[in-house]
Amino acid sequence: MRSIEYGGKLAGIAIALVYLCFFQDQPVFEWVLIGVILITVGIPHGSLDHLLQNPKISNKNLVKFIGKYLTIILVYLAVWLLVPFPALLAFLGMSAYHFGQSHFLRTPIWHLKKTTYLLTGTFYLSIIFWGDFAATTEILSGIFDASPLAGFGWYLIIGSFVSAAVLIVRNLPNKWWPHLAEMILMGYLFYQLPLLLGFILYFGFWHALPSMQVEYSALKQHLGSQQLKAFVGKMIPFTGASILGMAAILFVLYPRSSTEELILLFFVLVSLISAPHIWYMNHFLESREA
Ligand SMILES: CC1=C(/C=C/C(C)=C/C=C/C(C)=C/C=O)C(C)(C)CCC1
């Protein structure tokens, strides 16, 4: 199973190199990849949260689960509408934590665990954002003017790298070097890529696919004889609902919005489904380690 994770990461590196060598400034390459990665691993990895809570969930508990999920979504939507800037900061903070957490799925850590997650995720996200800061600023302009933060990037990148590195070495005295080598090599590569391509490769192959593997390992004994087929089948309903829901909202707003506005709106929608997902996934991963 570990080979799927390594295969995914190798595919991510290969795609990045192919892009840099042959497809620079070809938006079709980027958009097709974004679409494919989102539909095949990005959205599906968050579609089994109800089963991670309880693999044999009853219909009554499923309804309760959906109720709680929707309540978190609605509360967070209200926060976005009332105070967009704090809502964005909360989204970035919880994303950094959640992405950082998936770097330690196979190498559990104990010392300042949550801080280590946060700093590791902050490192990767800041590399991706400041690697193409013009694009980041343009998308965020619907919320605030990020351009004065251009010079702040290297402080954040180096600061988060050094502090995450100290914590990783302390946590994994014999296994720290693959983490740090990956941070340096992938950091270099992600920094070269356009914003959305860097983000989708990181999201797909460094977060969603490894998370999906852990989900599969936890659920497979409940999936009957054709485990993989049943696993994929169980991902379809909520993946389909999320994609259709988001597509419908974007489609309605499409005629009166610019590309940047639609991208921002897309990420706001992603943040709404991510908030409960991050919560449930954290609960699942923490109880797995206990
Ligand atoms: C890429 C990108 C952004 C951040 C996206 C994030 C942080 C996504 C997180 C997704 C998660 C946590 C999914 C859950 O599994 C911004 C800054 C909004 C705008 C610029 C482009």
The ligand as an ORCA input file, in Angstrom:
! r2SCAN-3c Opt
* xyz 0 1
  C      -4.618     27.594     -3.319
  C      -5.141     28.966     -3.001
  C      -5.669     29.304     -1.771
  C      -5.743     28.357     -0.634
  C      -6.338     27.149     -0.661
  C      -6.385     26.239      0.452
  C      -5.744     26.611      1.736
  C      -7.061     25.078      0.302
  C      -7.247     24.089      1.321
  C      -7.956     22.964      1.084
  C      -8.193     21.925      2.080
  C      -7.822     22.120      3.488
  C      -8.782     20.779      1.681
  C      -9.107     19.677      2.572
  O      -8.837     18.524      2.397
  C      -6.128     30.718     -1.465
  C      -5.155     31.356     -0.471
  C      -7.524     30.697     -0.864
  C      -6.202     31.586     -2.724
  C      -5.058     31.379     -3.619
  C      -5.026     29.956     -4.111
*
